């Protein structure tokens, strides 16, 4: 039974989402503040976190950053607005996906199931260990190392790197990556891709002007370059 931690300050929304997710077979715990949410996170050990962006006291962004300091559990951010700035800031804080409130229970359920499915490697991924210059990718163990040091990646970052590196040199459009990594088809969600690429490059210490591995193809998308 998947464990979901819901961090939401609105009592009506919190109770409604809890009830809907429990009906779908999830084990759900909820918190009204970020501080309480972090306490329950450590105790409950959820499989996925649904996190409201606007919380009293500690903000949802700060909660996400705190979670990311020691865990790569999937985080779905819930925002009352779909503004690019709000969404991108949340994604860059470490969220794996987002929904805009008010969100229908079936939509949230679909996003949760999709993010949980993405824990595995891509269906066509080979189980071999690949070496690309200083970068080593263990597809079976889901381990990434760079210059001999482990690289800790969140779920979406790992999926993005595995997808791109499976076909070095191939150019993927943002829409293709959105469907392969996030299992979304809505064009408006392509900002997920750009934010994830930015986080991935940062963790891989890629120079901003001339990234070595994950390269931008202007006007189209991204490709992986194997040195």
N, C-alpha and C positions, 0 to 999 in steps of 0.2 A: 504494500500500500504506500504510494508516494506521500512523503511528508512535505507539507507546504507551510511556510511561515508567512503570515500576512501582517504587514506593518502599515496600519491605516488609522488615522485619528478620528474619522467620521464614524460615529457609532452605528448609524443606519447602514452605511456602506460596508463596514466591517462585518456586521452580523449577516447581511445579505450575501456577501461573498463567501463567508464561512459556510453558511447553510448550503449554498449552491455547490461548492467544491466538495463538501462532505457527501452530498447526494451522488456525486460523480465517483466516490470511492476514495477520496483523498483523506489523509490524516492531517487535520488543520489546527494550527495554533495561531493566535492573533495577539497583537500588541498595539496599544494606542499611541505610543511614543517611540522615538528612535532608541532612547536609553533602554526601555523595557524590551524592545525588539532585539537589541544586542545581547541582553541577558538570556532571552529565550533562544536566541540563535546558538549560543554556546551550550545550552542545556538540551535543546530539542534536536539539534543536528539535522536540519531540514535538507530535503533533496533539492528544493527550489525556494527562493524568496520572492514574494510579490511586495514591492516597496513603493509606498506613496512618496512622491517627490516633495510635497509640501507638508511638513510635520511641525508641530510645536516643539520648541527647544532645539534639540539636535536635528538638523535638516536631513532629508532623505539622501542628499548628496554625501553628507558626512558619514551617514550610516553605511552607504555603499562603499566608501573609501575604507572605512574601518573593517568591513567584511573582507575586502580585497587584500588587506595586509596579511591575512593568514588563511584565506580560503578561496577556492575557485568555484564554489557552488554557484549555479546559475541564478542571476538576479533579473527579474522582470520589473522594470520601472513603470509606475502608474503616474501619469501627469494629467492635471486638469486642463492643460492646454497643449496643443500640438505644435507650438511655435518651434522653429528650427533651433533657436538659441537654447531653450529649455531642454529639448531632446538631445542635442549634441553635447551639452554640458553633462547631462546624466549619463550618456553613453561613454564619454571620455572619463567619467568617474569610475567606470568599470561595469556598468549594466550591460547585460547581454541582449536585451530586447526591451521593448516598451509598448504600452497600450495607452490610449487617450481616454480619460474618464469623461462621461460615464461609459463604462464598458459592459457589454452584455456578457453574462456568465458563460455562454457557449464560446464566445470569442476568447475570453481569458482561459478557459479550459483547453481550447485548441492550442493556444500559445504555450501553456504549461506542458502539454503532452509533446509538442514539437521540441521544446527546449530540452526535455528529458530524453527524447529519442536521440538528440544530437550528442549525447555523451559518448556514443560509439564512434568509430572511425567511419569515413565514407564507405558505402557498400562495395565500391570497386577498389578500395585501397589495398595495396600489397602489404604483407606483413614484414617486409625486409627493412633493414637499417640502411638509410641513405646518407651519403656524405656529399655535401655541397660546399666545397671549400672548408671554411671553419665551422660550418653549420652541420650538425648531425641530427637526423630525424629518425626516431624509432617509432614506426607506425604501430607496431604491435603493443609496445609498452606505453605509447603516448608520452614519450620523453623527448624533450628538445634540449640540445646543448649547443653552446656557441663558444668557440675557443676553449673547450673543455669545461665550461661552467654551465650548470643547468639554467634553463630559461623557464620561468614560471608563467604559464599562459592561462588566461581564462578560457572557458569553453568555446566561445565564439572565435577568439583569437586562434586557438588550436585548430578548430575546424577550417578557418580561413586559410591558415598556413598549409594544412594537409591538402586542401582542395587545390590551391595554386601550385604547390610543389609537386603534385602528382603528374603535372604536365608542364615541365619547364619550357619557357618560351611561348607557350600558348597564351593568347590574350583573352581574358574573360571580361565581359561587360559587367557593369554593376548589377544589372538585372539577373544575369546568370549566377553571379555570386550570391545574390539575395536568395534566390531559389535553392541553390545548392547548400548554403550554410545555414540560413535561417528558415528555410521552407516557406517563405512568403512569396506572394506574387504581386503585391500592391506596389506600384512604381514609386509611390511617395516615400516608401521605407528605404530607398537606396542610401539615405544618410547613415543608416546602420553600417553600411559597407565602408564608407569613408571614415567614420569614427573608429571603426575596428582596425582599419589599416593604419591609422595614426597611432593607436595604442600598440599595435604589433610592432611597428617600426621603432617606437620608443623603447620597448622592452628588448628589442634586438640591437639597440644602439645604432640604428641606421642613420647616417647623416641626412639631414632634411633636404639638402639640395641635390644630392645624388645617391639615393638609396641603393645598396648593393644587391639586395635580394628581391624585395617587393617593389616593383617599379610601376610608375604611372604611365599609361598610354593615353595621352591627352585626347579628350573628346570621346573616349570609349570606355576605358576601365583599367585593369591591372594585369600584370604578368609576373611570374616568378623567374628570376634569372639564376641559373646555376653557374657559379664561377668556373 
